[in-house]
Amino acid sequence: MRARAPGKVILSGEHSVVYGAPALAVAIQKYTYVSFKPVTESKTINTLFAGISTGVHYPLHALSSLKDKLDHRFDQFIKGDLPVRGIMSQPDDLLVYAMTTLMHHLPVPGRVSSSSYLPMPGRLLSESDLPLGAGMGSSASAIAATLVLFEHLLEKPLALDQRFDMIRFCERLQHGRGSAIDAATVTYGGLNYVQAGKVTSVDQPLGQHWYWIFTGTPAVSTGECVQSVRGLYADDAELWNSFAAITRGLADCFSEVTASLNRHPQVDLVKENHRLLRRIGVVPESAADLVHAIEATGGAAKVSGAGAHRGEFGGLLVAYQPDNEAMLRTMSEFPRCTWGAIEEDTKGACYVGD
């Protein structure tokens, strides 16, 4: 049994979405796959997540107490008594928490109380195309794939809006708050406009000339970076309004009228977005150098995701470059970066087979 969920790239609105501004993000054809293999003679859920952990054994009888413990730690984080990185003991906790949360939500036959656990033991495995800490939504993608997998296993599919809410709820353990952007893209697929937790699907496709670039894993987590920006700029309404105007402008670029014209207003909008992200201090110099090189050839680029307020690497960049050859030449000068054209996923999280 296997399910998958896409990653995402934020085109505009990272950080500002926290303060009520809109964000625009696209689901991409890079996936997290989660599979489950029943093991009837066992009394545990055994995890093995490629590139994340060497495996953890979770006794079935302890799943509910694990959920309660993680909920308590999150409450401690909210009170300021625990850093965000202290909520989970190991990365495996996140998917086991998602699985257990689903079990508590569903009316599972034979369950005698809300503390009852999964009806069968087995191995929970995952692998991913998404680099960790890159701002591509790897946490939400893994949660979404896990939920879809067990929805199928239990023959209890959630409505899409229910899945969206549950992904967002579970992801709060990773980042300190559940991202509506990440939850929207992995749930619905395609291009999504998100504001104040409300998701609007954009009917037009993303189109050509968009690229993702991974510059290296940031030294800080998304939660840490968001907290740092909040401490400095939370009350700067004019700043967040400027971000909002850029996001609305990019959304307008996907209208049929603009798409039919031989213009590229995206370049100026992405450039201005980069300037604002530099202002709030989340673009390391190595990322800024790459952005400058892309701008010098007629394109534009910016941090996509939280970025980093310290350290050498800024994680993911998104670029818009109408000249494909110029993009090839520029990226040949930055061989340490991985990159590619953005290919849009239109399905969102889905079951892919036994």
C-alpha positions in Angstrom: 0.0 0.0 0.0 1.5 3.3 -1.1 0.5 6.9 -1.3 2.2 10.1 -2.5 1.9 13.8 -2.0 3.6 16.6 -3.9 6.0 19.3 -2.7 5.5 23.0 -3.3 7.2 26.1 -4.4 6.0 29.5 -3.0 5.9 32.1 -5.7 5.1 35.0 -3.3 3.9 35.5 0.2 6.3 33.7 2.5 6.5 35.4 5.9 3.9 38.0 4.9 1.1 35.4 4.9 1.6 35.1 8.7 0.4 38.7 9.0 -2.8 38.3 6.9 -1.3 39.0 3.5 -2.0 36.5 0.6 0.4 33.9 -0.7 0.7 32.2 -4.0 2.1 28.7 -4.3 2.2 25.8 -6.7 2.3 22.0 -6.2 5.2 20.5 -8.0 6.0 17.1 -9.5 8.4 16.1 -6.8 6.9 13.7 -4.2 7.0 12.1 -0.8 6.0 8.4 -1.0 4.7 6.7 2.2 4.0 2.9 2.3 2.7 0.5 4.9 3.4 -3.2 5.2 1.3 -5.2 7.7 3.3 -7.5 10.0 0.8 -9.6 11.9 3.2 -11.2 14.3 4.4 -7.8 15.6 3.0 -5.5 18.2 4.6 -2.3 17.0 4.7 0.2 14.2 8.2 0.2 12.8 9.3 3.3 10.9 12.1 3.7 8.3 12.2 7.0 6.6 14.9 7.3 3.9 17.4 10.1 4.6 15.7 11.0 7.8 16.1 8.3 10.4 17.5 4.8 10.9 14.2 3.5 12.2 12.1 3.7 15.4 9.8 1.1 17.0 6.5 2.4 18.3 4.5 0.0 20.5 0.9 0.0 19.5 -0.3 0.5 23.1 1.8 3.6 23.4 0.6 5.5 20.3 -2.1 7.5 22.2 0.3 8.5 24.9 2.8 9.6 22.3 0.1 11.9 20.8 -0.8 13.3 24.2 2.9 13.9 25.0 3.4 15.8 21.7 0.3 17.8 22.2 1.5 18.7 25.7 4.9 19.8 24.4 3.3 21.9 21.7 1.3 23.7 24.5 4.6 24.3 26.3 6.0 25.8 23.1 3.0 28.1 22.8 3.6 29.3 26.4 7.2 30.0 25.6 8.5 27.2 27.8 10.0 25.0 25.0 11.7 25.8 21.7 10.0 24.6 18.5 12.8 22.1 18.0 12.1 20.5 21.3 8.5 19.4 20.5 9.5 16.1 18.8 12.2 13.7 19.9 12.8 12.4 16.4 11.5 13.1 12.9 9.6 9.8 12.8 7.3 11.2 15.5 5.6 13.5 12.9 4.1 10.8 10.7 3.2 8.5 13.6 1.4 11.5 15.2 -0.4 12.1 11.9 -1.5 8.5 11.7 -2.6 8.5 15.3 -4.5 11.8 14.9 -6.4 10.3 11.9 -7.3 7.2 14.0 -8.7 9.4 16.8 -10.8 11.3 14.2 -12.3 8.4 12.4 -15.1 6.2 13.6 -13.1 3.0 13.3 -15.2 -0.2 13.8 -14.2 -2.1 17.0 -12.7 0.9 18.7 -13.9 1.0 22.3 -12.5 4.4 23.2 -10.7 7.5 21.8 -7.4 6.1 23.2 -7.6 2.8 21.2 -4.8 2.3 18.7 -4.3 1.2 15.1 -5.9 -2.1 14.3 -2.8 -3.6 12.8 1.0 -3.5 13.3 3.4 -3.1 10.5 6.2 -1.2 8.8 5.7 2.5 7.9 8.2 3.5 5.2 8.9 6.7 3.4 11.1 8.1 0.7 11.1 11.5 -0.9 12.3 13.5 -3.9 12.2 16.6 -1.8 15.3 17.9 -0.1 14.8 18.5 3.6 14.8 22.0 4.9 14.6 23.4 1.4 11.2 25.1 1.7 9.5 22.6 -0.6 7.0 21.5 2.0 8.5 18.1 2.8 6.8 17.9 6.2 3.3 18.7 4.9 3.9 16.3 1.9 4.9 13.4 4.2 1.9 14.1 6.5 -0.5 14.2 3.5 0.8 11.0 2.0 0.5 9.3 5.4 -3.1 10.4 5.9 -4.2 9.3 2.4 -2.5 6.0 2.9 -4.4 5.2 6.1 -7.6 6.7 4.8 -7.4 4.0 2.1 -6.3 1.3 4.4 -9.3 2.0 6.7 -11.7 2.7 3.8 -12.5 6.0 5.5 -11.6 8.8 3.0 -11.6 12.4 4.3 -13.2 15.2 2.4 -10.5 17.5 1.0 -11.3 20.3 3.4 -11.0 17.9 6.3 -7.6 16.6 5.0 -6.4 20.2 4.6 -7.3 21.0 8.2 -5.7 17.8 9.6 -2.5 18.4 7.6 -2.3 21.9 9.0 -3.0 20.7 12.5 -0.3 18.0 12.4 2.3 20.2 10.8 2.3 22.7 13.7 4.6 20.3 15.6 7.3 20.8 12.9 7.2 24.6 12.5 5.3 25.9 15.5 2.3 26.6 13.4 0.5 24.8 10.6 1.1 26.3 7.2 -2.0 26.9 5.2 0.2 27.3 2.1 1.8 23.9 2.5 -1.5 22.2 3.5 -3.3 23.7 0.5 -0.7 22.7 -2.2 -0.3 19.1 -1.0 -4.1 18.7 -0.6 -5.5 20.3 -3.7 -2.5 20.3 -6.1 -2.1 23.0 -8.8 -1.7 26.7 -8.2 -3.3 28.1 -5.0 -4.0 31.6 -3.7 -4.1 31.5 0.1 -5.1 34.3 2.5 -6.2 34.1 6.2 -6.5 30.3 5.9 -8.8 30.5 2.9 -7.7 28.7 -0.3 -8.7 29.7 -3.8 -7.5 27.5 -6.7 -6.2 29.4 -9.7 -7.6 27.9 -12.8 -4.8 28.9 -15.1 -1.7 26.7 -15.3 1.7 27.9 -14.1 3.2 28.0 -17.6 6.8 28.1 -18.6 9.9 29.9 -17.5 9.6 29.1 -13.8 12.5 27.3 -12.1 13.4 26.0 -8.6 16.9 26.2 -7.3 18.2 24.5 -4.1 21.1 26.5 -2.7 21.8 24.3 0.4 20.1 23.4 3.6 19.7 26.5 5.9 21.3 26.5 9.3 18.0 27.4 10.9 14.5 25.9 10.8 11.5 27.5 9.3 10.1 28.0 12.7 13.2 29.7 14.0 13.4 32.0 11.0 9.7 33.0 11.2 10.2 33.7 14.9 13.2 36.0 14.2 11.3 38.0 11.6 8.3 38.3 13.9 10.4 39.8 16.6 11.6 42.6 14.3 8.8 43.3 11.9 5.5 41.9 13.2 3.9 45.4 13.6 5.2 46.8 10.2 1.8 46.9 8.4 3.2 48.9 5.5 5.9 46.3 4.8 3.3 43.4 4.8 1.0 45.5 2.5 3.9 45.8 0.1 4.4 42.0 0.0 0.6 41.6 -0.5 0.6 43.9 -3.5 3.3 41.8 -5.2 1.4 38.6 -4.6 -1.8 40.1 -6.0 0.2 41.3 -9.0 1.6 37.8 -9.7 -1.8 36.3 -9.4 -3.1 38.7 -12.0 -0.3 37.4 -14.3 -2.2 34.1 -14.6 -5.3 35.7 -16.0 -6.1 34.7 -19.6 -5.6 38.3 -20.8 -2.0 38.6 -19.4 -1.1 35.1 -20.4 -2.0 35.8 -24.0 0.4 38.8 -24.3 4.1 38.5 -25.1 5.1 40.3 -21.8 6.8 39.2 -18.7 5.6 41.4 -15.8 6.7 38.5 -13.5 10.3 39.7 -13.8 9.7 43.1 -12.1 7.4 41.6 -9.5 9.8 38.9 -8.5 12.6 41.4 -8.3 10.7 43.6 -5.9 9.8 40.6 -3.8 13.5 39.8 -3.5 14.2 43.4 -2.3 11.6 43.1 0.4 13.0 39.7 1.5 16.4 41.2 1.7 15.0 44.0 3.9 13.7 41.5 6.5 17.0 39.7 6.5 16.2 36.2 5.3 18.5 36.1 2.2 22.1 35.0 2.9 24.8 36.5 0.7 25.4 33.3 -1.3 21.7 33.3 -2.4 21.8 37.1 -3.1 24.8 36.5 -5.4 22.9 34.0 -7.4 19.8 36.2 -7.6 22.1 39.0 -8.9 23.5 36.8 -11.6 20.0 35.8 -12.8 18.9 39.4 -12.8 21.9 40.4 -14.9 20.7 38.2 -17.7 17.1 39.5 -17.8 15.5 37.2 -15.2 14.5 37.4 -11.6 14.8 35.2 -8.5 13.9 35.2 -4.8 14.0 33.0 -1.7 11.0 30.7 -1.7 10.1 29.6 1.8 11.5 31.0 5.1 15.0 31.5 3.9 17.5 32.0 6.7 18.4 34.9 9.0 21.8 33.4 9.7 24.1 30.9 8.1 25.5 30.4 4.6 22.6 28.8 2.7 19.1 30.1 2.0 17.4 26.9 1.0 15.1 27.2 -2.0 14.9 29.9 -4.6 12.3 30.4 -7.2 13.3 32.0 -10.5 11.5 33.4 -13.5 13.7 33.6 -16.6 12.1 34.0 -20.1 15.5 33.1 -21.7 16.1 29.4 -21.2 19.6 29.6 -22.6 20.5 32.4 -20.3 19.3 30.3 -17.4 21.5 27.4 -18.4 24.6 29.7 -18.7 23.9 31.3 -15.3 23.4 28.0 -13.5 26.6 26.6 -15.0 28.4 29.2 -12.9 26.8 27.8 -9.7 27.6 24.0 -9.8 26.9 23.4 -6.2 23.2 24.2 -6.7 20.6 21.7 -7.8 17.8 23.1 -10.0 15.2 22.4 -12.6 12.2 23.7 -14.4 9.0 23.7 -12.2 6.6 21.1 -13.4 3.2 21.6 -11.9 1.3 18.8 -10.1 -2.5 19.0 -10.5 -3.7 16.1 -8.4 -2.4 16.7 -4.8 -2.0 13.8 -2.4 -3.3 10.5 -3.7 -3.2 6.8 -3.3 -0.9 5.1 -5.9 -1.4 1.4 -5.4 -0.8 -1.8 -3.5 
